[in-house]
């Protein structure tokens, strides 16, 4: 009796929705109201091999209807054709009612979504459109699978970013596995995560990075159909309230010259390498450490440095100054035919993307240690690292009056919405003239 009452209430609710769901189309002369009905019928005119008739979903709209089998059948004598439901004496009544209820609720939901978004549809399109299926997967499983997938594709740096995000969420979850679905990550969850990051001393830039990575993971989960788009908290929880503007670390032209003119010939090899790599980066458009590490003789074309940035994939084409060419020649003699321009990577030892990434990180750390020490010895107050060379390059040119568009092109910007829109018009000769202002 309780089960019958439950299905009675559910069917009553559905019939109420049936009565209210309609689509209104207005024209200049008249307004026409068109109702859409969703029901389940017993096709008594069709007898199956088991002697029963199939139950079909029937959607009717604009005088047209479309039928779809429910995959179940019933003896017509056990079907109430007035109420379109099984009689009380129908075998498997509860199972049949359950299937009917589930089917009608699904299509009523589709119908309401169409009405809410004012999307046009027909009876056929409503029945036959593919309903996006959601694959059940925990946040833990998705993160680990994503990291493994990125590593297999050779995107080691990106995989580290997501691995760091995963570990941070594990810490936020008190060290426990993330054994919950993405729908658990709500606006309130994001707010609590932000408060936790701030409580442990993180600044807005770090908090923004962590939340942006979480948002990127959520979006990947949406694309993978692990969670529906309407579950994303980031439509409401915006990251714009976080202050991510930081002072760029730059050196003055005089400080740059002090580093260039410093005599490190009697220092240990890593100090000499650190100085040379900093100078080369500065003279060559602020080339990043990872890009410098991957340069080969093939990137030298007619005394120009031609390569594609790994971070932005922007194309770089810059003149090689005499001083930059001397540094390349110095290490070409030192290495005697090595695959790379500088002794960071070795073509026989560092083969896989993982090996290359780990090696670059290790050497970059050592080089930055030496640069900081050199900066202190020279009395430079700013923190000296390979990263500073890039911003110092841009700042020195800007203070020398060089057009900011030319500087952006020299840096290989890929922001299509801003600078790159007008950068393509600059010729190599203009960039060449700008580079003369570095020393």
Buried (B, 14 or more C-beta within 10 A) or exposed (E): EEEEEEBEEBBEEBBEBBEEBBBEEEEEEEEEEEEBBBBBBBBBEEEEEEEBBBBBBBBBBEEEBBBBEBEBBBBBEBBEEEEBBBBEEBEEBEEBBEBBBEBBBEBBEBBEEBBEEEEEBBBBBBBEEEEEEBEEBBBBBBBBEBBEEBBEEBBBBBBBBBBBBBEBBBEBBEEEEBEBBBBEBBEEBBEEBBEBBEEEEBEBEBBBBBBBBBBBBBBBBBEBEBBEEEBBBBEEBEBEEBEBEEEEBBBBBEBBEBBBEBEBEEBEEEBBBBBBBBBBBBBBBBBBBBBBBBBEEEBBEEEBBBBEBEEBEBEBBBBBBEBBBEBBEEBBEEBEEBEBBBBBBBEEEBEEBEBBBEBBBEBBEBBBBBBBBBBEEEEBEEBBBBBBBBBBBBBBBBEEEBBEBBBBBBBBBBEEEEBBEEBEEBEEEBBEEBBEBBE
